[in-house]
């Protein structure tokens, strides 16, 4: 009797382990077939093919586990051509709707691109946003939950090329909108603090100097 119970217990254990293994394989395959999983492994064609089969509402309604939209995932692959193909399948107004989508922290895809070195991807998104004359549909002026615009974020992480590009697109008359976030911390403070971030102080100090020189006229107006 005890031997029979032991054998049955061992069989149950083996079945449980096999079930767990099969579930693990299933969820791994499912994740790989998900656009986020495709992006992680650099499968650009798979990513585009997945959304080519979705209706517009499904594409715009897609969310990752941390609240990112499809446009955030596309932007994270840092490929301007992929962005063009991805947005190109949508009607103009739907493209703008995608560009204005935010993640759980209130960041648009342009916010996310403010922190990387590849400015060409951000330029592609901004050019698409220019297809509308609606000032409310400009991702460059959107503030996240901290009150940071993409320009402010670029300053906070020391990305001078992105900062210059965003400033050119915003224009001198509108720069003050980007100079403070909700807690009232000014952009100059963030730019100065950024030289403490990273291992290369020479590059960081260079960024701070470049920032002050580039924005000196606007900063004089802001700070008197």
C-alpha positions as CSV (number, residue, x, y, z in Angstrom):
1,X,0.0,0.0,0.0
2,X,2.7,2.4,1.0
3,X,4.7,1.5,-2.1
4,X,1.7,2.2,-4.3
5,X,1.1,5.6,-2.7
6,X,4.8,6.4,-3.2
7,X,4.7,5.5,-6.9
8,X,1.5,7.5,-7.4
9,X,3.1,10.5,-5.6
10,X,6.2,10.3,-7.9
11,X,4.0,10.1,-11.0
12,X,2.0,13.2,-9.8
13,X,5.3,15.0,-9.2
14,X,6.6,14.2,-12.7
15,X,3.3,15.3,-14.3
16,X,3.5,18.5,-12.3
17,X,7.0,19.2,-13.4
18,X,6.2,18.4,-17.0
19,X,3.2,20.7,-16.9
20,X,5.4,23.5,-15.4
21,X,7.9,23.0,-18.2
22,X,5.3,23.0,-20.9
23,X,3.8,26.2,-19.4
24,X,7.2,27.8,-19.3
25,X,7.8,26.9,-23.0
26,X,4.4,28.2,-23.9
27,X,4.9,31.5,-22.2
28,X,8.4,31.9,-23.7
29,X,7.1,31.3,-27.2
30,X,4.2,33.6,-26.5
31,X,6.6,36.3,-25.4
32,X,8.8,35.9,-28.4
33,X,5.7,36.3,-30.6
34,X,4.7,39.5,-28.8
35,X,6.0,42.8,-30.4
36,X,7.9,43.6,-27.2
37,X,9.7,40.2,-27.3
38,X,10.5,40.8,-31.0
39,X,11.9,44.2,-30.3
40,X,14.2,42.7,-27.6
41,X,15.7,40.3,-30.0
42,X,15.8,42.9,-32.8
43,X,13.3,41.2,-35.0
44,X,12.2,44.2,-37.1
45,X,10.4,42.3,-39.8
46,X,8.5,40.3,-37.2
47,X,7.5,43.5,-35.4
48,X,6.2,45.2,-38.5
49,X,4.4,42.0,-39.7
50,X,2.6,41.7,-36.3
51,X,1.1,45.2,-36.5
52,X,0.4,44.9,-40.2
53,X,-2.2,42.3,-39.3
54,X,-3.8,44.5,-36.6
55,X,-6.5,47.1,-37.2
56,X,-5.7,50.6,-36.2
57,X,-7.5,50.4,-32.9
58,X,-5.6,47.3,-31.9
59,X,-2.3,49.0,-32.7
60,X,-3.1,52.1,-30.7
61,X,-4.5,50.0,-27.9
62,X,-1.4,47.8,-27.5
63,X,0.4,48.1,-24.1
64,X,3.4,46.3,-22.7
65,X,3.5,45.1,-19.0
66,X,5.0,48.5,-18.0
67,X,2.5,50.6,-19.9
68,X,4.5,51.4,-23.0
69,X,2.6,51.7,-26.3
70,X,3.5,50.2,-29.7
71,X,5.2,53.5,-30.7
72,X,7.4,53.4,-27.7
73,X,8.5,49.8,-28.5
74,X,9.1,50.8,-32.2
75,X,11.2,53.9,-31.1
76,X,13.3,51.8,-28.8
77,X,14.6,49.8,-31.7
78,X,16.3,53.1,-32.9
79,X,15.7,52.5,-36.6
80,X,14.3,55.5,-38.5
81,X,13.2,53.3,-41.5
82,X,11.3,51.0,-39.2
83,X,9.5,54.1,-37.7
84,X,8.6,55.3,-41.2
85,X,7.1,51.9,-42.1
86,X,5.4,51.5,-38.8
87,X,3.7,54.9,-38.8
88,X,3.2,54.9,-42.6
89,X,0.6,52.2,-42.4
90,X,-1.7,54.5,-40.4
91,X,-3.8,57.4,-41.6
92,X,-2.4,60.9,-40.8
93,X,-4.6,61.6,-37.8
94,X,-4.0,58.1,-36.4
95,X,-0.2,58.6,-36.8
96,X,-0.5,61.8,-34.7
97,X,-2.6,59.9,-32.1
98,X,0.2,57.3,-31.8
99,X,2.8,60.0,-31.4
100,X,0.9,61.6,-28.6
101,X,0.4,58.4,-26.7
102,X,2.1,58.2,-23.3
103,X,3.3,55.4,-21.0
104,X,2.5,55.0,-17.3
105,X,5.0,57.9,-16.5
106,X,3.4,60.2,-19.0
107,X,6.3,59.9,-21.5
108,X,5.8,60.0,-25.2
109,X,8.1,58.2,-27.5
110,X,9.9,61.5,-28.1
111,X,10.6,61.7,-24.3
112,X,12.1,58.2,-24.5
113,X,14.3,59.2,-27.5
114,X,15.6,62.3,-25.6
115,X,17.8,60.0,-23.6
116,X,19.6,58.2,-26.4
117,X,22.4,59.3,-28.8
118,X,20.6,58.6,-32.1
119,X,18.9,61.9,-32.8
120,X,17.8,60.7,-36.3
121,X,15.0,58.6,-34.7
122,X,13.6,61.6,-32.8
123,X,13.8,63.7,-36.0
124,X,11.7,61.1,-37.8
125,X,9.0,61.2,-35.1
126,X,9.0,65.0,-35.1
127,X,8.7,65.2,-38.9
128,X,5.7,62.9,-38.8
129,X,4.1,65.2,-36.1
130,X,4.4,68.2,-38.5
131,X,1.8,66.6,-40.7
132,X,-0.8,68.4,-38.5
133,X,-1.2,72.1,-37.9
134,X,-2.8,71.4,-34.6
135,X,-0.5,72.9,-31.9
136,X,-2.0,70.5,-29.4
137,X,-0.6,67.6,-31.3
138,X,3.0,68.4,-30.9
139,X,4.9,65.8,-28.9
140,X,7.7,68.3,-28.2
141,X,5.5,70.4,-25.8
142,X,4.0,67.4,-23.9
143,X,5.1,67.3,-20.3
144,X,5.3,63.9,-18.5
145,X,4.1,63.3,-14.9
146,X,7.1,65.1,-13.5
147,X,6.5,68.1,-15.8
148,X,9.4,67.3,-18.1
149,X,9.3,68.0,-21.8
150,X,11.6,66.0,-24.2
151,X,13.9,69.1,-24.2
152,X,14.1,69.1,-20.4
153,X,14.8,65.4,-20.3
154,X,17.6,65.8,-22.8
155,X,19.1,68.4,-20.5
156,X,18.8,66.1,-17.5
157,X,20.8,63.3,-19.1
158,X,23.4,65.5,-20.9
159,X,22.3,64.8,-24.5
160,X,23.4,68.1,-26.2
161,X,22.6,67.0,-29.8
162,X,19.0,66.1,-28.9
163,X,18.7,69.3,-26.8
164,X,19.9,71.5,-29.7
165,X,17.5,69.8,-32.1
166,X,14.5,70.1,-29.8
167,X,15.3,73.7,-29.1
168,X,15.5,74.5,-32.8
169,X,12.1,72.9,-33.4
170,X,10.5,74.6,-30.4
171,X,11.8,78.1,-31.3
172,X,13.1,80.8,-29.0
173,X,9.7,82.3,-28.3
174,X,8.5,79.0,-26.7
175,X,11.5,77.9,-24.8
176,X,10.3,79.1,-21.4
177,X,7.6,76.4,-21.5
178,X,10.4,73.8,-21.2
179,X,12.5,75.5,-18.5
180,X,10.8,74.2,-15.3
181,X,9.1,71.0,-14.3
182,X,6.2,70.6,-11.8
183,X,8.4,70.7,-8.7
184,X,9.8,74.0,-10.0
185,X,13.3,72.7,-10.6
186,X,14.8,74.8,-13.4
187,X,16.4,73.3,-16.5
188,X,19.7,75.1,-15.7
189,X,19.9,73.3,-12.3
190,X,19.3,70.0,-14.1
191,X,22.0,70.8,-16.7
192,X,24.5,71.7,-14.0
193,X,23.7,68.6,-12.0
194,X,24.2,66.4,-15.1
195,X,27.9,66.9,-15.0
196,X,27.9,64.7,-11.9
197,X,26.3,61.9,-13.8
198,X,28.6,59.4,-15.6
199,X,32.3,58.6,-15.5
200,X,33.6,61.1,-18.0
201,X,33.7,64.5,-16.2
202,X,35.3,66.1,-19.2
203,X,32.3,65.3,-21.4
204,X,29.9,66.3,-18.6
205,X,31.5,69.7,-18.0
206,X,31.6,70.2,-21.8
207,X,27.8,69.6,-21.9
208,X,27.1,72.1,-19.1
209,X,29.2,74.8,-20.9
210,X,27.6,74.0,-24.2
211,X,24.1,74.2,-22.6
212,X,24.8,77.6,-21.0
213,X,26.3,79.1,-24.1
214,X,23.5,77.8,-26.4
215,X,20.7,79.1,-24.2
216,X,22.3,82.1,-22.7
217,X,19.8,84.6,-24.1
218,X,16.7,82.6,-23.0
219,X,18.3,81.9,-19.6
220,X,18.9,85.6,-19.0
221,X,15.2,86.3,-19.6
222,X,14.2,83.4,-17.4
223,X,16.5,84.2,-14.5
224,X,16.9,87.9,-15.0
